[in-house]
Amino acid sequence: MSMGGREEDRPMARGQERRSVTGGGLAPWQADLASRLLLSHLSGDCPVADLASRCGLSRSHFTRAFRISMGLPPHRWLMRFRIECAQERLERTGESIADIALSCGFADQSHLTRVFHAIIGMSPAAWRRQRRAGVVEAPRPVLRGTDAGKAGRQLLDMAARSSQRTADGDRCSDH
């Protein structure tokens, strides 16, 4: 009988523990690139296939690796980041919810309200009132595992200073 084959089939030396294989996520440079591309297209279109291609991975492998590295699939990660953006602006500015929706990448106020309610459990207006009254806690950042948090803050600052970009021609692969 051959001793070859898969590692888990091989006998271990005395006192040696089997190591579980963790990983399978994106390399740090891939996670950083993917998060930067997603964040730079906050209000535009950045298809997963383009992200995967830029990272040198197939679409399915990229999606699985992104989820392992970032905790959520790419679209859900982006939606949570947009909500984090909206929460920050709701708390720190007196802008209208419609303006905040556009600057954080939502199609309109209704889109922001639907996603916000699904994730946070209340409308943006109710959250703003409760946050100002000190009833709800400050939002926890969704970004993890990369320098995307710093990049995200820089992009939020840029978004606050710039007007809403149109989705036309703002595709991830055009950059």
The 8 nearest C-alpha neighbors of each residue, nearest first, counted from 0:
[[1, 2, 3, 4, 9, 8, 10, 5],
 [0, 2, 3, 4, 9, 8, 5, 10],
 [1, 3, 9, 0, 4, 8, 10, 5],
 [4, 2, 1, 5, 9, 6, 8, 0],
 [5, 3, 6, 8, 2, 9, 1, 7],
 [4, 6, 8, 7, 3, 9, 2, 10],
 [5, 7, 8, 9, 4, 3, 10, 11],
 [6, 8, 5, 9, 10, 17, 4, 11],
 [9, 7, 6, 5, 10, 4, 3, 2],
 [8, 10, 6, 7, 11, 2, 5, 3],
 [9, 11, 8, 12, 7, 2, 6, 13],
 [12, 10, 15, 13, 9, 16, 17, 14],
 [11, 13, 15, 14, 10, 16, 9, 17],
 [12, 14, 15, 11, 16, 10, 17, 9],
 [15, 13, 12, 16, 11, 17, 10, 18],
 [16, 14, 13, 12, 11, 17, 18, 10],
 [17, 15, 18, 14, 11, 12, 13, 19],
 [16, 18, 19, 15, 11, 7, 20, 6],
 [19, 17, 16, 20, 21, 15, 7, 6],
 [18, 20, 21, 17, 16, 22, 7, 6],
 [21, 19, 18, 22, 23, 17, 7, 6],
 [22, 20, 19, 23, 24, 18, 67, 68],
 [21, 23, 24, 20, 67, 68, 25, 64],
 [22, 24, 64, 21, 25, 67, 63, 68],
 [25, 23, 64, 68, 67, 22, 65, 26],
 [24, 26, 64, 30, 29, 68, 65, 27],
 [25, 27, 29, 28, 30, 24, 68, 31],
 [28, 26, 30, 29, 31, 25, 145, 144],
 [29, 27, 31, 26, 30, 32, 25, 33],
 [28, 30, 32, 26, 31, 27, 54, 25],
 [31, 29, 27, 33, 32, 28, 25, 34],
 [30, 32, 28, 34, 29, 33, 145, 35],
 [33, 31, 29, 35, 30, 34, 28, 36],
 [34, 32, 36, 30, 35, 31, 29, 50],
 [33, 35, 37, 31, 36, 32, 147, 38],
 [36, 34, 38, 32, 37, 33, 39, 31],
 [37, 35, 39, 33, 34, 38, 32, 40],
 [38, 36, 34, 40, 35, 39, 33, 41],
 [37, 39, 41, 35, 40, 36, 34, 151],
 [38, 40, 36, 37, 41, 35, 154, 42],
 [41, 39, 43, 38, 37, 42, 36, 44],
 [40, 42, 38, 104, 39, 43, 37, 103],
 [104, 43, 41, 40, 105, 164, 103, 166],
 [44, 42, 166, 40, 169, 41, 170, 45],
 [43, 45, 170, 46, 169, 40, 171, 166],
 [44, 46, 171, 170, 40, 37, 47, 43],
 [47, 45, 48, 49, 44, 50, 171, 170],
 [46, 48, 50, 49, 51, 45, 58, 73],
 [47, 49, 51, 58, 46, 50, 52, 57],
 [50, 48, 52, 47, 46, 51, 172, 53],
 [51, 49, 47, 53, 52, 48, 33, 54],
 [52, 50, 56, 54, 48, 58, 61, 49],
 [51, 53, 55, 49, 54, 50, 56, 48],
 [54, 52, 50, 51, 55, 49, 56, 33],
 [53, 55, 51, 52, 29, 56, 50, 33],
 [56, 54, 52, 53, 51, 57, 61, 50],
 [57, 55, 51, 54, 61, 52, 60, 58],
 [56, 58, 60, 59, 51, 61, 52, 55],
 [57, 59, 61, 51, 48, 60, 62, 56],
 [58, 60, 62, 61, 57, 63, 56, 51],
 [61, 59, 63, 57, 62, 58, 64, 56],
 [60, 62, 64, 58, 51, 59, 63, 56],
 [61, 63, 65, 59, 60, 64, 58, 66],
 [62, 64, 66, 60, 65, 61, 59, 67],
 [63, 65, 24, 67, 61, 25, 66, 62],
 [66, 64, 68, 62, 67, 63, 69, 61],
 [67, 65, 71, 72, 70, 63, 69, 64],
 [66, 68, 24, 64, 65, 70, 69, 63],
 [69, 67, 24, 65, 66, 70, 25, 64],
 [68, 70, 66, 71, 65, 67, 143, 144],
 [69, 71, 66, 67, 68, 72, 65, 76],
 [72, 70, 66, 76, 69, 75, 73, 65],
 [71, 73, 66, 75, 74, 76, 62, 65],
 [74, 72, 76, 75, 77, 71, 65, 62],
 [75, 73, 77, 76, 72, 78, 71, 47],
 [74, 76, 78, 77, 72, 73, 71, 79],
 [77, 75, 73, 79, 71, 74, 78, 72],
 [76, 78, 80, 74, 75, 79, 81, 73],
 [79, 77, 75, 81, 80, 76, 74, 82],
 [80, 78, 82, 76, 81, 77, 75, 83],
 [79, 81, 83, 77, 82, 78, 84, 76],
 [82, 80, 84, 78, 83, 79, 103, 77],
 [81, 83, 85, 79, 84, 80, 86, 78],
 [84, 82, 80, 86, 81, 85, 79, 87],
 [83, 85, 81, 87, 82, 86, 103, 80],
 [84, 86, 82, 88, 83, 87, 89, 103],
 [87, 85, 89, 83, 88, 84, 82, 90],
 [86, 88, 84, 90, 85, 89, 91, 83],
 [87, 89, 91, 85, 90, 92, 86, 84],
 [90, 88, 86, 87, 91, 127, 92, 85],
 [89, 91, 87, 88, 92, 86, 127, 130],
 [92, 90, 88, 89, 87, 93, 86, 94],
 [93, 91, 88, 94, 89, 90, 87, 95],
 [92, 94, 95, 89, 91, 88, 90, 96],
 [95, 93, 92, 98, 96, 99, 89, 88],
 [94, 96, 98, 97, 99, 93, 89, 100],
 [95, 97, 99, 98, 100, 108, 94, 123],
 [96, 98, 108, 100, 95, 99, 107, 101],
 [99, 97, 101, 95, 100, 96, 102, 94],
 [100, 98, 96, 102, 97, 101, 103, 85],
 [101, 99, 97, 105, 108, 103, 98, 111],
 [100, 102, 98, 105, 104, 103, 99, 107],
 [101, 103, 99, 163, 104, 100, 158, 98],
 [104, 102, 100, 101, 81, 105, 84, 99],
 [42, 105, 103, 41, 101, 102, 100, 106],
 [106, 104, 100, 101, 107, 111, 103, 110],
 [105, 107, 110, 101, 104, 100, 108, 111],
 [108, 106, 110, 109, 105, 100, 101, 97],
 [109, 107, 97, 111, 100, 110, 112, 96],
 [108, 110, 112, 107, 111, 113, 106, 97],
 [109, 111, 113, 107, 112, 108, 106, 105],
 [112, 110, 108, 114, 109, 113, 100, 115],
 [111, 113, 109, 115, 110, 114, 122, 116],
 [114, 112, 110, 116, 115, 111, 109, 117],
 [115, 113, 117, 111, 116, 112, 118, 110],
 [116, 114, 112, 118, 117, 113, 119, 111],
 [115, 117, 120, 121, 122, 119, 113, 114],
 [118, 116, 114, 115, 120, 119, 113, 121],
 [117, 119, 115, 116, 120, 114, 79, 82],
 [120, 118, 116, 115, 121, 117, 122, 114],
 [119, 121, 116, 117, 118, 122, 115, 126],
 [122, 120, 116, 119, 125, 126, 123, 115],
 [121, 123, 116, 125, 124, 112, 126, 115],
 [124, 122, 126, 125, 127, 112, 115, 121],
 [125, 123, 127, 122, 126, 128, 96, 121],
 [124, 126, 128, 122, 127, 123, 129, 121],
 [127, 125, 123, 129, 124, 128, 130, 122],
 [128, 126, 124, 130, 125, 129, 89, 123],
 [127, 129, 125, 131, 126, 130, 132, 124],
 [130, 128, 132, 134, 126, 131, 127, 135],
 [131, 129, 133, 135, 127, 132, 128, 134],
 [130, 132, 128, 133, 129, 127, 90, 134],
 [131, 133, 129, 130, 134, 128, 135, 127],
 [134, 132, 130, 131, 135, 129, 136, 128],
 [133, 135, 129, 132, 130, 136, 131, 128],
 [136, 134, 130, 133, 129, 137, 126, 132],
 [137, 135, 138, 134, 130, 133, 139, 129],
 [136, 138, 139, 135, 130, 86, 87, 90],
 [139, 137, 136, 140, 83, 86, 87, 135],
 [138, 140, 141, 137, 83, 136, 142, 86],
 [141, 139, 142, 138, 83, 80, 148, 143],
 [142, 140, 80, 143, 139, 79, 83, 76],
 [143, 141, 148, 140, 147, 144, 69, 80],
 [144, 142, 145, 69, 141, 148, 147, 146],
 [143, 145, 69, 68, 142, 146, 30, 147],
 [146, 144, 147, 31, 143, 30, 27, 148],
 [145, 147, 148, 149, 31, 150, 144, 143],
 [146, 148, 150, 145, 149, 151, 34, 31],
 [147, 149, 151, 146, 150, 142, 152, 143],
 [150, 148, 152, 151, 147, 146, 153, 154],
 [151, 149, 147, 153, 148, 152, 154, 146],
 [152, 150, 148, 154, 149, 153, 147, 155],
 [151, 153, 155, 149, 154, 150, 148, 156],
 [154, 152, 150, 156, 151, 155, 157, 149],
 [153, 155, 157, 151, 156, 152, 158, 150],
 [156, 154, 158, 152, 157, 153, 151, 159],
 [155, 157, 159, 153, 154, 158, 152, 160],
 [156, 158, 154, 160, 155, 159, 161, 153],
 [159, 157, 155, 161, 160, 156, 154, 102],
 [158, 160, 156, 157, 161, 155, 102, 162],
 [161, 159, 157, 158, 156, 162, 155, 102],
 [162, 160, 158, 159, 157, 163, 102, 164],
 [161, 163, 164, 160, 102, 158, 159, 101],
 [162, 164, 102, 101, 165, 161, 42, 158],
 [165, 163, 162, 166, 42, 43, 169, 102],
 [164, 166, 167, 163, 43, 169, 42, 168],
 [165, 167, 43, 169, 168, 44, 164, 42],
 [168, 166, 165, 169, 170, 43, 164, 44],
 [167, 169, 170, 166, 173, 165, 43, 44],
 [170, 168, 166, 43, 167, 44, 171, 165],
 [169, 171, 44, 45, 172, 173, 168, 43],
 [170, 172, 45, 173, 174, 44, 49, 169],
 [171, 173, 174, 170, 49, 45, 50, 53],
 [174, 172, 171, 170, 169, 168, 45, 49],
 [173, 172, 171, 170, 169, 36, 39, 40]]
